[in-house]
Amino acid sequence: MQNVVFERIQSELDGSDIVLFMKGNAAFPQCGFSSLVVQVLSQLGVTFKDINVLEDNDLRQGIKDFTNWPTIPQLYIKGEFVGGCDIIREMYESGELQSLLDDKGIKAA
Amino acid sequence: MAMDAETIKTLITEKIEGADVRIEDLRGDGDHYAAYIVAPAFKGKNRVQQHQMVYDALGERMGNELHALAIQTSAPAED
């Protein structure tokens, strides 16, 4: 069972440069922490794939096991886990997140 | 179910050696905390790894009885 979920997560990561696992979707976040990360990404002007873990219980647990991270949201850039809400906020405020996007060759849309 | 700040602090200091932990009850409701942790063990680790160490110390509680915990970690400044 877990393998199926992990494969699905991996294919999402392979399919988009930026993937955000969140509660709700980008238009209607259903949690303040998820909402904050959406706002940061919007500020940076990058496009991202939003995946609503509330629609799928296997995914909701699966992403926690996949990343070894107990909370949602989770942000992946080019297949690499960058952080949850606290880390993303910290990196955004320090300018590190923009630098990371530049390094990865991801431009604002 | 809520957790008290002292329990969170104890769990972290028991697991991460030499950790200097400050817990803030953000809303005074025993449910939304911020943890500021400085520990030598964080040296050479990136933020994700540092936070994973904290989550590891809290175990299953995170996301269950401990609903919201903002985490800020760092290694002590070099002398």
Backbone of each chain as ProteinMPNN parsed JSONL, in Angstrom:
{"seq_chain_A": "MQNVVFERIQSELDGSDIVLFMKGNAAFPQCGFSSLVVQVLSQLGVTFKDINVLEDNDLRQGIKDFTNWPTIPQLYIKGEFVGGCDIIREMYESGELQSLLDDKGIKAA", "coords_chain_A": {"N_chain_A": [[0.838, -1.205, 0.0], [1.835, 1.243, 0.934], [3.914, 1.571, -0.898], [2.541, 2.154, -3.244], [1.47, 4.682, -2.708], [3.84, 6.103, -2.257], [5.008, 5.922, -4.775], [3.223, 7.414, -6.224], [3.556, 9.932, -5.063], [6.217, 10.377, -5.757], [5.985, 10.531, -8.533], [4.503, 12.837, -8.818], [6.387, 14.665, -7.88], [8.314, 14.392, -9.824], [6.957, 15.444, -11.902], [6.531, 18.223, -11.653], [8.219, 21.346, -11.098], [7.893, 22.74, -8.693], [6.26, 21.608, -5.925], [3.57, 21.632, -3.75], [2.432, 20.156, -0.92], [-0.506, 20.317, 0.736], [-3.131, 21.521, 2.985], [-6.282, 21.8, 1.772], [-6.633, 23.799, -1.231], [-4.654, 25.865, -3.496], [-6.279, 28.046, -4.097], [-8.197, 27.945, -2.108], [-7.052, 27.605, 0.74], [-7.112, 25.453, 3.589], [-6.052, 25.776, 6.054], [-4.082, 27.703, 8.224], [-1.295, 27.522, 8.123], [-0.707, 26.25, 5.735], [-1.795, 28.146, 4.071], [-0.064, 30.287, 4.441], [2.284, 29.462, 3.17], [1.396, 29.285, 0.547], [0.923, 31.993, 0.11], [3.543, 33.008, 0.246], [4.725, 31.755, -1.983], [3.172, 32.89, -3.968], [3.88, 35.564, -3.699], [6.499, 35.387, -4.576], [5.999, 34.853, -7.128], [6.043, 32.458, -8.533], [4.987, 29.518, -10.306], [3.182, 26.7, -9.108], [2.512, 23.268, -8.231], [-0.312, 22.403, -6.53], [-1.259, 20.174, -4.032], [-3.883, 18.645, -2.494], [-4.017, 17.288, 0.556], [-6.118, 16.633, 2.125], [-8.017, 15.453, 0.638], [-7.408, 12.857, 0.403], [-6.783, 10.269, 2.396], [-4.752, 8.3, 2.519], [-2.696, 9.543, 1.206], [-2.342, 11.72, 2.853], [-1.245, 10.607, 5.189], [0.797, 9.23, 3.955], [2.572, 11.12, 2.793], [3.747, 12.205, 4.999], [5.239, 10.068, 5.978], [6.863, 9.595, 3.784], [8.467, 11.895, 3.621], [9.47, 11.907, 6.133], [8.446, 13.688, 8.032], [6.324, 15.295, 10.223], [4.235, 17.068, 9.766], [1.919, 19.1, 7.848], [1.904, 22.013, 5.877], [4.058, 20.802, 3.161], [6.831, 21.584, 1.298], [8.223, 21.022, -1.844], [10.986, 21.435, -3.976], [12.144, 20.998, -7.163], [12.102, 18.231, -6.718], [13.206, 18.017, -4.24], [12.906, 18.091, -0.726], [12.149, 21.044, 0.874], [11.084, 22.341, 3.087], [8.795, 22.895, 5.885], [6.138, 25.052, 6.987], [7.405, 26.89, 8.862], [10.151, 26.896, 8.151], [10.005, 27.704, 5.495], [8.945, 30.261, 5.752], [11.015, 31.495, 7.187], [13.1, 31.256, 5.326], [12.101, 32.725, 3.24], [11.945, 35.301, 4.317], [14.628, 35.845, 4.765], [15.601, 35.886, 2.26], [16.68, 33.646, 1.221], [15.07, 31.768, -0.021], [14.397, 32.839, -2.487], [16.973, 32.874, -3.579], [17.456, 30.145, -3.708], [15.566, 29.357, -5.629], [16.565, 30.759, -7.809], [19.044, 29.491, -8.093], [18.151, 26.993, -8.847], [17.202, 27.552, -11.255], [14.578, 28.403, -11.59], [12.124, 30.518, -12.666], [10.123, 33.463, -12.042], [6.717, 33.397, -13.022]], "CA_chain_A": [[0.0, 0.0, 0.0], [2.7, 2.399, 1.051], [4.646, 1.729, -2.148], [1.672, 2.794, -4.226], [1.415, 6.101, -2.355], [5.175, 6.671, -2.479], [5.199, 6.056, -6.225], [2.388, 8.531, -6.659], [4.227, 11.149, -4.608], [7.414, 10.558, -6.574], [5.624, 10.953, -9.894], [4.131, 14.257, -8.702], [7.629, 15.439, -7.74], [8.98, 14.352, -11.124], [6.135, 16.132, -12.896], [6.509, 19.68, -11.49], [9.388, 21.918, -10.408], [7.527, 23.088, -7.325], [5.061, 20.89, -5.487], [3.188, 21.934, -2.366], [1.425, 19.303, -0.291], [-1.157, 21.261, 1.639], [-4.527, 21.289, 3.341], [-7.027, 22.669, 0.871], [-5.861, 24.061, -2.441], [-4.058, 27.205, -3.532], [-7.348, 29.044, -4.099], [-8.885, 27.878, -0.815], [-6.308, 26.854, 1.763], [-7.972, 25.169, 4.727], [-5.226, 25.792, 7.25], [-3.269, 28.914, 8.195], [0.104, 27.236, 7.787], [-0.698, 26.018, 4.29], [-2.097, 29.429, 3.451], [1.132, 31.121, 4.484], [3.226, 29.021, 2.132], [0.793, 29.715, -0.721], [1.18, 33.44, -0.013], [4.969, 33.201, -0.046], [4.969, 31.367, -3.376], [2.524, 33.893, -4.806], [4.737, 36.746, -3.635], [7.677, 35.134, -5.398], [5.514, 34.83, -8.5], [6.321, 31.19, -9.212], [3.853, 28.607, -10.407], [3.439, 25.468, -8.363], [1.445, 22.27, -8.208], [-0.859, 22.235, -5.187], [-1.889, 18.878, -3.823], [-4.693, 18.712, -1.284], [-3.929, 15.998, 1.257], [-7.385, 16.36, 2.802], [-8.868, 14.67, -0.253], [-6.918, 11.488, 0.318], [-6.185, 9.912, 3.68], [-3.506, 7.567, 2.314], [-1.694, 10.539, 0.848], [-2.129, 12.561, 4.032], [-0.271, 9.901, 6.021], [1.918, 8.809, 3.118], [3.556, 12.184, 2.575], [4.483, 12.347, 6.269], [6.219, 8.982, 6.021], [7.78, 9.788, 2.646], [9.414, 12.967, 3.928], [9.849, 11.832, 7.544], [8.086, 15.025, 8.498], [4.992, 14.974, 10.744], [3.224, 18.103, 9.576], [1.558, 19.653, 6.542], [2.341, 21.797, 4.486], [5.417, 20.388, 2.819], [7.188, 22.162, 0.001], [9.303, 20.384, -2.598], [11.477, 22.146, -5.152], [12.939, 20.073, -8.009], [12.159, 16.911, -6.101], [13.898, 18.046, -2.955], [12.108, 18.678, 0.337], [12.765, 22.289, 1.334], [10.666, 22.596, 4.458], [7.409, 23.167, 6.223], [5.767, 26.46, 7.095], [8.391, 27.718, 9.584], [11.381, 27.017, 7.365], [9.71, 28.492, 4.288], [8.821, 31.663, 6.17], [12.36, 31.961, 7.536], [13.9, 31.356, 4.097], [11.551, 33.819, 2.443], [12.312, 36.578, 4.947], [16.072, 36.061, 4.648], [15.96, 35.933, 0.842], [17.257, 32.36, 0.804], [14.161, 31.017, -0.891], [14.608, 33.401, -3.819], [18.273, 32.386, -4.051], [17.318, 28.73, -4.05], [14.85, 29.3, -6.908], [17.518, 31.218, -8.828], [20.019, 28.41, -8.278], [17.505, 25.871, -9.53], [16.776, 28.02, -12.568], [13.132, 28.583, -11.653], [11.821, 31.947, -12.771], [8.742, 33.895, -11.819], [5.912, 33.213, -14.241]], "C_chain_A": [[0.866, 1.245, 0.0], [3.462, 2.671, -0.249], [3.839, 2.469, -3.2], [1.624, 4.302, -3.968], [2.756, 6.768, -2.64], [5.431, 6.889, -3.976], [4.413, 7.238, -6.766], [3.037, 9.859, -6.274], [5.43, 11.433, -5.499], [7.06, 11.048, -7.972], [5.134, 12.403, -9.903], [5.396, 15.115, -8.645], [8.384, 15.485, -9.07], [8.259, 15.25, -12.136], [6.153, 17.657, -12.812], [7.744, 20.153, -10.72], [9.085, 22.203, -8.947], [6.217, 22.381, -6.975], [4.809, 21.218, -4.017], [2.092, 20.97, -1.912], [0.79, 20.126, 0.816], [-2.56, 20.807, 2.026], [-5.373, 22.302, 2.59], [-6.231, 22.841, -0.406], [-5.417, 25.523, -2.461], [-5.127, 28.296, -3.465], [-8.059, 29.099, -2.746], [-8.115, 27.031, 0.191], [-7.207, 26.632, 2.978], [-7.193, 25.109, 6.034], [-4.286, 26.993, 7.119], [-1.836, 28.684, 7.753], [0.247, 26.986, 6.291], [-0.889, 27.336, 3.552], [-0.857, 30.316, 3.38], [2.124, 30.748, 3.375], [2.701, 29.4, 0.741], [1.078, 31.199, -0.952], [2.626, 33.737, -0.372], [5.248, 32.889, -1.52], [4.345, 32.371, -4.335], [3.351, 35.17, -4.855], [5.948, 36.589, -4.558], [7.304, 34.995, -6.873], [5.78, 33.537, -9.252], [5.054, 30.338, -9.281], [4.206, 27.32, -9.666], [2.24, 24.546, -8.458], [0.973, 22.13, -6.767], [-1.573, 20.891, -5.088], [-2.568, 18.875, -2.464], [-4.7, 17.356, -0.576], [-5.247, 15.641, 1.953], [-8.319, 15.505, 1.941], [-8.497, 13.195, -0.262], [-6.172, 11.119, 1.596], [-4.873, 9.152, 3.547], [-2.373, 8.528, 2.004], [-1.337, 11.396, 2.068], [-1.117, 11.92, 4.979], [0.991, 9.603, 5.226], [2.989, 9.878, 2.948], [4.375, 12.421, 3.847], [5.576, 11.289, 6.381], [7.293, 9.178, 4.949], [8.879, 10.785, 3.008], [10.063, 12.777, 5.299], [9.649, 13.198, 8.201], [6.625, 14.951, 8.953], [3.895, 15.978, 10.429], [3.041, 18.475, 8.099], [1.496, 21.168, 6.756], [3.776, 21.286, 4.364], [5.727, 20.891, 1.41], [8.396, 21.444, -0.607], [9.682, 21.265, -3.784], [12.433, 21.235, -5.899], [13.156, 18.749, -7.291], [12.786, 16.865, -4.729], [13.02, 18.721, -1.906], [12.822, 19.911, 0.902], [12.335, 22.61, 2.763], [9.166, 22.7, 4.622], [7.227, 24.668, 6.371], [6.848, 27.339, 7.744], [9.648, 27.969, 8.753], [11.144, 27.896, 6.133], [9.605, 29.978, 4.635], [10.203, 32.262, 6.453], [13.197, 32.199, 6.27], [13.413, 32.492, 3.206], [12.03, 35.159, 2.997], [13.797, 36.88, 4.792], [16.528, 36.159, 3.194], [16.533, 34.622, 0.316], [16.381, 31.593, -0.179], [14.301, 31.5, -2.335], [15.929, 32.897, -4.404], [18.196, 30.936, -4.496], [16.629, 28.568, -5.408], [15.778, 29.719, -8.047], [18.515, 30.108, -9.159], [19.435, 27.263, -9.089], [16.99, 26.279, -10.914], [15.272, 28.174, -12.718], [12.801, 30.072, -11.618], [10.36, 32.234, -12.446], [7.975, 33.796, -13.131], [5.495, 34.568, -14.798]], "O_chain_A": [[0.678, 2.166, -0.796], [3.638, 3.819, -0.656], [4.365, 3.295, -3.946], [1.727, 5.1, -4.9], [2.805, 7.864, -3.198], [5.995, 7.904, -4.383], [4.874, 7.964, -7.646], [3.061, 10.798, -7.07], [5.643, 12.562, -5.94], [7.762, 11.89, -8.532], [5.328, 13.117, -10.886], [5.468, 16.165, -9.284], [9.013, 16.49, -9.4], [8.859, 15.746, -13.09], [5.826, 18.326, -13.792], [8.243, 19.47, -9.826], [9.909, 21.945, -8.069], [5.204, 22.546, -7.654], [5.693, 21.103, -3.168], [0.981, 20.969, -2.444], [1.477, 20.578, 1.732], [-3.099, 19.847, 1.475], [-5.204, 23.511, 2.75], [-5.264, 22.118, -0.643], [-5.754, 26.307, -1.574], [-4.915, 29.343, -2.853], [-8.472, 30.168, -2.296], [-8.477, 25.886, 0.461], [-7.975, 27.518, 3.355], [-7.621, 24.472, 6.997], [-3.762, 27.266, 6.039], [-1.232, 29.531, 7.095], [1.198, 27.449, 5.66], [-0.233, 27.605, 2.545], [-0.63, 31.008, 2.387], [2.718, 31.615, 2.735], [3.474, 29.789, -0.134], [1.427, 31.612, -2.058], [2.903, 34.611, -1.194], [5.917, 33.656, -2.212], [4.912, 32.672, -5.385], [3.506, 35.784, -5.911], [6.362, 37.534, -5.23], [8.167, 35.015, -7.75], [5.747, 33.52, -10.483], [4.174, 30.431, -8.426], [5.366, 26.912, -9.607], [1.116, 24.972, -8.724], [1.757, 21.782, -5.883], [-2.379, 20.528, -5.945], [-1.932, 19.071, -1.428], [-5.313, 16.4, -1.051], [-5.464, 14.488, 2.326], [-9.277, 14.913, 2.438], [-9.194, 12.379, -0.865], [-5.066, 11.601, 1.842], [-3.971, 9.33, 4.366], [-1.246, 8.36, 2.47], [-0.175, 11.746, 2.277], [-0.239, 12.599, 5.51], [2.105, 9.705, 5.74], [4.181, 9.572, 2.959], [5.547, 12.792, 3.781], [6.69, 11.572, 6.82], [8.478, 8.95, 5.19], [10.059, 10.556, 2.741], [11.08, 13.402, 5.601], [10.549, 13.763, 8.823], [5.762, 14.583, 8.157], [2.739, 15.759, 10.79], [3.886, 18.2, 7.248], [1.03, 21.568, 7.823], [4.572, 21.329, 5.303], [4.977, 20.648, 0.465], [9.437, 21.286, 0.031], [8.82, 21.772, -4.5], [13.416, 20.757, -5.333], [14.266, 18.218, -7.266], [12.887, 15.8, -4.12], [12.456, 19.787, -2.152], [13.964, 19.822, 1.353], [13.139, 23.097, 3.559], [8.39, 22.611, 3.671], [8.066, 25.453, 5.93], [7.166, 28.411, 7.228], [10.14, 29.093, 8.663], [11.982, 28.725, 5.779], [10.108, 30.837, 3.91], [10.519, 33.372, 6.025], [13.903, 33.201, 6.155], [14.198, 33.137, 2.511], [12.463, 36.036, 2.25], [14.185, 38.045, 4.699], [17.686, 36.473, 2.918], [16.834, 34.493, -0.871], [16.873, 30.872, -1.047], [14.322, 30.706, -3.275], [15.996, 32.537, -5.579], [18.777, 30.542, -5.507], [17.045, 27.755, -6.232], [15.776, 29.11, -9.116], [18.795, 29.821, -10.323], [20.119, 26.644, -9.905], [16.422, 25.468, -11.645], [14.741, 28.089, -13.825], [13.148, 30.784, -10.676], [9.492, 31.369, -12.561], [8.509, 34.073, -14.204], [4.813, 34.631, -15.821]]}, "seq_chain_B": "MAMDAETIKTLITEKIEGADVRIEDLRGDGDHYAAYIVAPAFKGKNRVQQHQMVYDALGERMGNELHALAIQTSAPAED", "coords_chain_B": {"N_chain_B": [[-6.573, 17.483, 22.691], [-4.493, 19.186, 24.94], [-1.043, 20.175, 25.52], [1.339, 20.86, 28.115], [3.719, 23.555, 28.333], [6.065, 22.979, 29.682], [6.339, 20.22, 29.509], [6.847, 19.881, 26.788], [9.286, 21.153, 26.579], [10.865, 19.532, 28.258], [10.803, 17.061, 26.877], [12.243, 17.735, 24.594], [14.751, 18.582, 25.595], [15.595, 16.271, 26.821], [16.166, 14.637, 24.724], [17.8, 15.966, 22.91], [20.983, 16.728, 23.271], [22.358, 19.165, 25.43], [20.647, 21.158, 24.66], [19.278, 24.371, 24.464], [16.319, 25.533, 25.349], [13.474, 27.44, 24.625], [10.14, 27.988, 25.253], [7.201, 29.288, 23.917], [3.94, 30.158, 24.622], [1.772, 30.77, 22.318], [-0.87, 31.689, 22.067], [-1.829, 31.524, 24.552], [-3.396, 29.358, 25.021], [-2.561, 26.844, 25.465], [-2.182, 25.274, 23.271], [-1.115, 26.254, 20.955], [2.08, 26.628, 20.219], [5.385, 28.112, 20.221], [8.668, 27.057, 19.652], [11.923, 27.794, 20.515], [15.041, 26.825, 19.81], [18.333, 26.26, 20.666], [21.154, 24.452, 19.978], [24.178, 22.592, 20.318], [24.248, 20.238, 18.92], [23.021, 20.74, 16.526], [24.811, 21.732, 14.826], [26.332, 21.923, 11.656], [24.199, 20.763, 10.44], [21.402, 20.98, 8.208], [18.419, 23.076, 8.09], [16.143, 21.483, 7.755], [17.01, 18.989, 8.696], [17.584, 19.693, 11.335], [15.047, 20.397, 12.302], [13.841, 17.935, 11.996], [15.114, 16.49, 13.986], [14.005, 17.66, 16.237], [11.294, 17.033, 15.881], [11.556, 14.311, 16.063], [12.216, 14.036, 18.742], [9.815, 14.722, 19.891], [8.136, 12.83, 18.953], [5.263, 10.783, 18.421], [3.509, 12.617, 19.377], [3.478, 14.999, 18.052], [1.372, 16.735, 15.964], [-0.711, 15.329, 16.923], [-1.719, 15.306, 20.052], [-0.249, 17.544, 20.327], [-0.892, 20.21, 18.687], [-0.115, 22.583, 17.217], [3.043, 23.675, 16.604], [5.393, 25.984, 16.244], [8.644, 26.056, 14.992], [11.935, 27.086, 15.651], [15.236, 26.797, 14.946], [18.734, 26.701, 15.805], [22.34, 26.523, 15.697], [24.685, 27.08, 18.356], [26.385, 30.242, 18.412], [29.711, 30.562, 17.177], [32.584, 30.728, 19.312]], "CA_chain_B": [[-5.929, 17.524, 24.007], [-3.366, 20.117, 24.925], [0.164, 19.805, 26.254], [1.884, 22.075, 28.719], [5.005, 23.995, 27.776], [7.175, 22.324, 30.391], [6.457, 18.868, 28.945], [7.491, 20.016, 25.478], [10.684, 21.495, 26.845], [11.522, 18.343, 28.813], [10.961, 16.079, 25.803], [13.301, 18.172, 23.677], [16.065, 18.591, 26.264], [15.983, 14.88, 27.104], [16.587, 13.938, 23.504], [18.854, 16.705, 22.212], [21.953, 17.079, 24.306], [22.819, 20.54, 25.56], [19.725, 22.08, 23.994], [18.732, 25.507, 25.195], [14.962, 25.572, 24.792], [12.512, 28.413, 25.134], [8.815, 27.713, 24.69], [6.266, 30.394, 24.038], [2.545, 29.786, 24.387], [1.458, 31.893, 21.436], [-2.211, 32.241, 22.278], [-2.224, 31.282, 25.926], [-4.449, 28.335, 25.05], [-1.95, 25.531, 25.647], [-2.37, 24.501, 22.044], [-0.294, 26.823, 19.885], [3.355, 27.0, 20.816], [6.596, 28.287, 19.421], [9.851, 26.569, 20.353], [13.196, 28.335, 20.036], [16.002, 25.848, 20.305], [19.732, 26.405, 20.273], [21.844, 23.257, 20.452], [25.417, 22.257, 19.606], [23.984, 19.082, 18.04], [22.497, 21.218, 15.241], [25.915, 22.215, 14.003], [26.602, 21.158, 10.443], [22.966, 20.192, 9.886], [20.536, 22.002, 7.629], [17.212, 23.331, 8.884], [15.249, 20.327, 7.708], [17.558, 17.979, 9.61], [17.422, 20.207, 12.695], [13.64, 20.263, 12.685], [13.555, 16.504, 12.104], [15.586, 16.072, 15.311], [13.012, 18.136, 17.205], [10.103, 16.207, 15.688], [11.907, 12.993, 16.562], [12.131, 14.118, 20.206], [8.402, 14.834, 20.272], [7.518, 11.567, 18.56], [3.881, 10.721, 17.927], [2.687, 13.704, 19.919], [3.385, 16.071, 17.068], [0.248, 16.545, 15.046], [-1.818, 14.734, 17.668], [-2.082, 16.2, 21.163], [0.437, 18.808, 20.101], [-1.491, 20.595, 17.419], [0.653, 23.552, 16.448], [4.312, 24.061, 17.201], [6.33, 26.642, 15.343], [9.99, 25.696, 15.444], [13.078, 27.831, 15.133], [16.428, 26.125, 15.469], [20.042, 27.161, 15.36], [23.497, 26.079, 16.463], [25.23, 28.226, 19.083], [27.395, 31.008, 17.675], [31.098, 30.181, 17.493], [33.296, 31.664, 20.194]], "C_chain_B": [[-4.669, 18.374, 23.95], [-2.18, 19.563, 25.731], [0.696, 21.038, 26.954], [3.319, 22.31, 28.244], [6.178, 23.249, 28.4], [7.415, 20.908, 29.846], [7.187, 18.912, 27.602], [8.988, 20.257, 25.67], [11.457, 20.266, 27.33], [11.79, 17.315, 27.722], [12.131, 16.447, 24.894], [14.676, 18.097, 24.353], [16.53, 17.177, 26.601], [16.615, 14.226, 25.888], [17.756, 14.645, 22.804], [19.815, 17.289, 23.252], [22.357, 18.557, 24.265], [21.889, 21.573, 24.945], [19.251, 23.171, 24.955], [17.362, 25.782, 24.573], [14.122, 26.649, 25.451], [11.176, 28.147, 24.445], [7.912, 28.921, 24.937], [4.855, 29.868, 23.746], [1.907, 30.944, 23.619], [0.098, 32.527, 21.711], [-2.686, 32.075, 23.714], [-3.302, 30.221, 26.052], [-3.887, 26.924, 25.243], [-2.025, 24.657, 24.409], [-1.511, 24.999, 20.881], [0.998, 27.362, 20.476], [4.388, 27.365, 19.761], [7.754, 27.784, 20.26], [11.089, 27.158, 19.698], [14.285, 27.483, 20.645], [17.389, 26.129, 19.746], [20.461, 25.19, 20.829], [23.104, 22.994, 19.639], [25.196, 21.119, 18.603], [23.467, 19.501, 16.659], [23.612, 21.626, 14.284], [26.146, 21.309, 12.794], [25.363, 20.517, 9.833], [22.127, 21.309, 9.268], [19.233, 22.107, 8.424], [16.277, 22.126, 8.918], [15.726, 19.257, 8.698], [17.398, 18.399, 11.069], [15.983, 20.035, 13.172], [13.255, 18.793, 12.837], [14.006, 15.966, 13.462], [14.58, 16.474, 16.391], [11.744, 17.277, 17.115], [10.329, 14.807, 16.257], [11.78, 12.951, 18.09], [10.673, 14.125, 20.668], [7.601, 13.596, 19.885], [6.093, 11.73, 18.052], [3.022, 11.898, 18.375], [2.452, 14.806, 18.892], [2.251, 15.772, 16.097], [-0.923, 15.853, 15.719], [-2.181, 15.648, 18.833], [-1.36, 17.544, 21.053], [0.053, 19.3, 18.709], [-0.578, 21.508, 16.592], [1.912, 23.965, 17.195], [5.194, 24.684, 16.128], [7.728, 26.373, 15.884], [11.023, 26.619, 14.816], [14.336, 27.267, 15.769], [17.696, 26.824, 14.997], [21.136, 26.531, 16.215], [24.036, 27.292, 17.2], [26.291, 28.941, 18.241], [28.787, 30.558, 18.106], [31.725, 31.208, 18.423], [34.402, 32.362, 19.423]], "O_chain_B": [[-3.882, 18.276, 23.009], [-2.314, 18.617, 26.508], [0.531, 22.151, 26.454], [4.019, 21.391, 27.817], [7.158, 22.93, 27.726], [8.557, 20.462, 29.739], [8.042, 18.072, 27.324], [9.829, 19.644, 25.011], [12.565, 19.996, 26.867], [12.885, 16.757, 27.651], [12.906, 15.586, 24.479], [15.641, 17.612, 23.762], [17.732, 16.918, 26.658], [17.489, 13.368, 26.011], [18.596, 13.996, 22.182], [19.483, 18.212, 23.995], [22.654, 19.111, 23.206], [22.279, 22.721, 24.73], [18.879, 22.906, 26.098], [17.262, 26.207, 23.422], [14.067, 26.754, 26.676], [11.094, 28.089, 23.218], [7.881, 29.486, 26.031], [4.627, 29.211, 22.731], [1.548, 31.967, 24.202], [-0.067, 33.742, 21.601], [-3.812, 32.442, 24.05], [-4.031, 30.173, 27.043], [-4.623, 25.938, 25.194], [-1.939, 23.432, 24.501], [-1.222, 24.254, 19.945], [1.018, 28.4, 21.138], [4.286, 26.991, 18.593], [7.815, 28.058, 21.459], [11.284, 27.04, 18.488], [14.431, 27.428, 21.866], [17.592, 26.222, 18.536], [20.392, 24.926, 22.029], [23.105, 23.151, 18.418], [25.867, 21.045, 17.574], [23.477, 18.698, 15.726], [23.385, 21.835, 13.092], [26.152, 20.084, 12.911], [25.455, 19.81, 8.829], [22.139, 22.443, 9.747], [18.986, 21.308, 9.327], [15.702, 21.79, 9.953], [14.926, 18.694, 9.445], [17.111, 17.571, 11.933], [15.733, 19.589, 14.292], [12.446, 18.443, 13.696], [13.357, 15.087, 14.028], [14.336, 15.724, 17.337], [11.194, 16.852, 18.131], [9.434, 14.201, 16.845], [11.303, 11.969, 18.659], [10.351, 13.587, 21.727], [6.523, 13.347, 20.424], [5.768, 12.686, 17.348], [1.949, 12.145, 17.824], [1.402, 15.448, 18.858], [2.186, 14.7, 15.496], [-2.015, 15.791, 15.153], [-2.869, 16.651, 18.643], [-1.803, 18.548, 21.611], [0.602, 18.862, 17.699], [-0.307, 21.239, 15.422], [1.846, 24.535, 18.284], [5.677, 24.001, 15.225], [7.963, 26.454, 17.089], [10.991, 26.895, 13.616], [14.475, 27.264, 16.992], [17.727, 27.451, 13.939], [20.877, 26.063, 17.324], [23.872, 28.419, 16.734], [27.001, 28.312, 17.457], [29.005, 30.215, 19.268], [31.438, 32.402, 18.337], [35.119, 33.189, 19.984]]}, "name": "protein", "num_of_chains": 2, "seq": "MQNVVFERIQSELDGSDIVLFMKGNAAFPQCGFSSLVVQVLSQLGVTFKDINVLEDNDLRQGIKDFTNWPTIPQLYIKGEFVGGCDIIREMYESGELQSLLDDKGIKAAMAMDAETIKTLITEKIEGADVRIEDLRGDGDHYAAYIVAPAFKGKNRVQQHQMVYDALGERMGNELHALAIQTSAPAED"}
